[in-house]
Every structure is written in C-alpha cells, then in structure tokens.
Amino acid sequence: MNKTRFIQLIALVLLFTTACKKKDVLPQLTRGKVTVKVNGELKTFTLANSYLNEGVLSFGNDAKKELMGFSIPEVKEGVYDMSHEKIITAIYSKNEVDYGATNGILGIGKKGSFRLHITKIANNKISGTFEMTVLPNSGNGNNITITEGVFEDIPKI
C-alpha cells in the first residue's frame, strides 16, 4: 500500500509534466490557497488537490509549469517528519525537471528533507504548513529549498 501511494504521486507528476503542451486556460482555484518560498522567491499555486484517503497532496502552477506533491502514511492532523515516518515522499517539478526527498524506505536511498504539519481537516478540506529540501532526481544540479509553505482549505477530490 505504501508503494501504491508513491506510484500515485509519481503518476500525478507525470500527468502535470506530460499534459498537453498548448496553453490551455485552466480554472483558478475557487477554494483554498497555497503560498510558498522556493529558494527565497514567493510563489502562489493555483491548482491544488488533496486525496485524503490515499495520503496524497498535490499543488500545481500551470503557468510556471511547477508541481509539488507529498505522499504520507495517513492523513490526519499532526506533524509528519521524513526522519520519523515509515514512508514519506516529497516531489517538486519545474519545467519538466524533477526533484525529490524521501526517507529511503522504497529502496532508492534517503535524500533531502521534508516536514509537513497538518493543522486542520474539516468539511473535506485540509490546511497546514510544510518545508523541504529536494535534490535533483538526475543527480545533477542544485538542491531546491522550499520554506514557509502554507496551504489553506485545499479541497478533497
């Protein structure tokens, strides 16, 4: 089941990075808000989903071709830290370049760091904070530091 969550998260990344290349006009998120600093630059994500039953959260920004996704063991209020959980994975993708953090439980080795704090789950919406350092999956390039991540009222789909 834990590998299933990881595979679902990877599928989400592939969906966002291989989707139609023409400039589609995507609907703006009418509920919820995601803000974050990526290497110190403030960003807002307008496409956000949560799969509460599967332990997956994903945030996208089509205009900038960016995506973040998290896979955690279960979704409930509390703190999830990569160094203490059975399986926890974070992915960041920009312009089809993928970065990741994982605790190594999937056999691919520990890399990066990730901490998620779910502060509220109510009415099929989830809110919280997060931070992470992700490394390029290719092994080449610079790490990405993501701080001050805040998500509010992200709807369950």
C-alpha positions, 0 to 999 in steps of 0.5 A: 500500500505504501508503494501504491501511494508513491506510484500515485504521486509519481503518476500525478507528476507525470500527468502535470509534466506530460499534459498537453503542451498548448496553453490551455486556460485552466480554472483558478482555484475557487477554494483554498490557497497555497503560498510558498518560498522556493529558494527565497522567491514567493510563489502562489499555486493555483491548482491544488488537490488533496486525496485524503484517503490515499495520503496524497497532496498535490499543488500545481502552477500551470503557468510556471509549469511547477508541481509539488506533491507529498505522499504520507502514511495517513492523513490526519492532523499532526506533524509528519517528519521524513526522519520519523515516518515509515514512508514519506515522499516529497516531489517538486517539478519545474519545467519538466525537471524533477526533484525529490526527498524521501526517507529511503524506505522504497529502496532508492536511498534517503535524500533531502528533507521534508516536514509537513504539519497538518493543522486542520481537516474539516468539511473535506478540506485540509490546511497546514504548513510544510518545508523541504529540501529536494535534490535533483532526481538526475543527480545533477544540479542544485538542491531546491529549498522550499520554506514557509509553505502554507496551504489553506482549505485545499479541497478533497477530490 
